[in-house]
Amino acid sequence: MEEKLKSAAIIILLLAGSVVSRAQENVVTLQPDKAKVVISKDIYGHFSEHLGHCIYEGIWVGENSTIPNTRGIRNDVVKALRNMGIPNLRWPGGCFADEYHWKNGIGPRDQRPTMINTNWGGVTEDNSFGTHEFMDLCEQLGCDPVITGNVGSGTVEEMSQWVEYLNSDNVSPMTDLRKKNGREKAWKVKYWGIGNESWGCGGAMSPEHYFDELMQFSNFCRNYNGNDLYRVGVGANVDDYNWTETLMRLWSKKSPWEQRLMNGISLHYYTVCNTWEDKGSATVFTEKDWITTLSKTIKIDELIYKHLAIMDKYDPAHKVGLSVDEWGNWFNVEPGTNPGFLYQQNSLRDAMVAGVNLNIFNSHADRIVMANIAQVINVLQSMILTQKEKIVLTPTYYVFKMYKVHQGATLIPLTVSCRDYTFDGKSVPSINVSASKDKEGRIHITLVNLDPNAANSVTLNLGITQNMNVTGEVITSKNMNDFNDFGVAAKVVPAKFDGFKLNGSQLVVNMPAKSIVSLELVIK
Ligand code: AHR
C-alpha cells in the first residue's frame, strides 16, 4: 500500500507546515518524537472594534440595562467567551484605533466627549466604553488585553501617556488621574500595537515613512514595573511583500537597543469569496462559492511562508514574531443592515474556514506569536451574534471551543498524503490536519474534511506504541450553508464522534463530508 501511495502522489505542495502529497488515499503520519515547539495560546486570539454592534450592544449594555450585566458588561457574553477559552482581546480597532483619543474615554461617562466614527457608518461614538471598561472586560474574561495605539491622528505624547496611565505604579499626573478614575493599581498590558493598517486607513503611509513613525512612537512607550511591552509594528496587507521587505531591512540596520522597539509585525488577510465590491452572501451560496472560499483560505499558508522567508532573511535569529492580527471571512452585510456595521451571519462554511486557518497557524507555531479573528461579536466572522437580550453561538465559536486544547500545547509535526476535492476546475487537498501534545501528555488531533459531498477515510499513523483511549467530537450539518439563528434550535453544534477504529498505532477515522473532527488520545 505504501508503494501505491508513493506512485499515486502527483504534486508535492506545502500546506499547514507539513508536506502534503496528493494521493488516492488519505494518510497522516505523526512524528511525536519530533515535537518541540509550543503553540502560543495567543494564536486563538480575538478582536473587538468600535464598529457596528461589536462593543455597543454586543459587549457593553451599560449598568442600567435590563440585560444581566456586571458593571455594564453582558454576563451571557462573558460566560460564553470564557467557556470558549479566549486568551486575548485586541481593541479598540482596526481603523477606529487611528482616530481614537483615549483621554475621551475616561472619567465620568456623562462628561465624556463624543466623536464621529468616520470609518464605520458615521455614527456618534459617545465614548462610554473606554480604557477602564475594556480592562474590566479583560479581567472578567480572564484574558490578556491587546491595545492598538493611535499613530495616524494621534501624538507620541498621547500614546506615551496611555502606556503610563495603564502600566505605571509610580507617582505622576497620569497615575494620579487613573487613581482618581477609580483604579489604584496599574494594569499590566503587554501587547501593544503601534498603529493599524498604516498603509491604508491608518494614514496611507509609505513603508519607509511608517518605519520612522514606528521607531519614534515605540521609543516613548516605556516599560514600567518590570512589565516589558511586546510592541507590534504594522505589517503587510495580504501579499504586499515590499512592505515586509522594507520594514525588515530598515529594522536590520538598527542597533540591538533600537531593534527591541519592534518585537513583532502584523499580517492582515481576509477571505473574500468574490470581489471586494460584491463579496457574496454569508448564507446563500453555491458549491462554487464553497470551494472558492476554502481555496482562498488556504492561500494564507503561502502568504505566511513568503512573509516569514523575508523576515528570516533580515532576522535569522527570529527576534521578530508574526502576528496575524486580522483574519477571517468577509461577506456582504446581511440584507437590511447598516452597510457600515459589517454584520454577517456565520455558517458551516465559516466553521471550516476557522478550522483550516487554525490548523495552518498551529503549523507555523515557531514564528506566529498571535492571531486575532475579526471580530468577536456581531462583526464579520463572529463568535457570537446578539439581538437585544438574545445571543447565538456561531459555528465558528464551536470550532474555537473545540480547538482550545491546542493552546499552550506542543505541536506534533506531521505529513499528509490525501486525495483532492475538485469542483468547477478548482482543487484543494481534501484533508487539513493539526496535532499537539498537552502538558498532561494527552494528544489532540484536529481534522477538517473540506469535501462537501464525500466522507473521507483517513489513516493516522500515530507513532505511539502504548495502549490508548480515544474519544472524539465532530462539527457538521446537513447543508453546507446551515447556520445558527435566533429563536430556533442551533443546527451547527459539536456532537460526540465515534467514527474511528484503533488498531495498534494506527487510527482509521471516517470523517463525514464537510466536517471538523477533534480526537483526544490518552495513553492508558
Ligand atoms: O475588521 C474590519 C476592518 O478591516 C478593520 O477596522 C481594519 O483594520 C481592516 O481593514
Residues whose N, C-alpha, C, O or C-beta is under 5 A from the ligand:
A	BS01	AHR	G94 C95 F96 E197 A374
